[in-house]
Amino acid sequence: MSYIKQYHIDNGFRFLVLESKSDKYICQCIDYKKGCPWRLRASYSKRNFKWEIRKIDGSHTCLSTMQPTDHVNLDSNQIGSIVINSVK
């Protein structure tokens, strides 16, 4: 689900992971309860052996105040990917 994290980091949006299992992933905007309707559901396809986004509710209506360097969803995998791409 790194592409979801990267999109949110690049655009300064924040999200919360509500459920993360080996076959299911659900997240929503951190401002969901304040009125931002963005919510995403994905599941792992055993037929295609990849994650597939099943449903996205709304788009972000919240305002971004985060800077990419201090993003709440930035983790070591994202940082490693950025460093590897810079080195290449």
N, C-alpha and C positions, 0 to 999 in steps of 0.2 A: 504494500500500500504506500510505497515511498513516493509514487507520483502524486498521490493526494497530498502528502505532506509538502512536497516540493511546490505544488501549485499554491498552497496556502502560505508558505514562506515567501514565495516570489511576490504574492499579491498582498501580503500583510494581514491576512485573515487568520483567525484562530478557531480551532475546533476541539471538541471533546470526544474521546472514543467511549461510546456507551457499551459496546460489546465487541470483543475480539476473540474469536475462537478459530480453530483450525479450518473451519468451513464457512464462517460467517463474520462479517465486519460491519458495524453500524457506528456512524459518527454524526455529530450535529454541530452547528455553529455554537460557539461559547455564549453568544447572545440570543440563543434560541428562545429562552424564556422571556427575553425583553422584546421579542417580536421579529427577529430575523428568521425566516422560514427554512433556511438551508439545512438539509439533512440528507445523508447518503447511506444506501444499503448496498453491500456487495457480498458475493458468495463465491466460493471456490468451485469451479466446474470440474468434476471428475472425468467428464468426457473430453474436455479440451485441455485439462491440466494447467489451468490458469485462473486468476481472479477475474471476475466479471462484475461490473457495476450493474446492479439490477434496477435501482431507482434512485433518482435525485429529486428531492422535493424543493422547489423554489430555487432562488439564487440569493446570494448574500445581499441583504439590504442594509447591513450594518456598515459603519464607517471604520476603515482601517486606521489604527493609530500605532501599530507595531512597526518597528524597524527590522529589516531582515536579519540583522546581526544579533538581535535579542529575542527572537521569536520563541514562543513557548513550545512549539512543536519541533524545534530544531534539536536533533539528537546526533549521536556520534556517527550513525550511518549516513545521514545527510551531509554532515561535515566532511566525512571521508569521501563521499561522491564528489563534492565540490573541489576538494583538494586533488583528487585523481584527475578530474577534468582539467584543472588548471595546469597540472604537471604535463599532461598529454599535449 
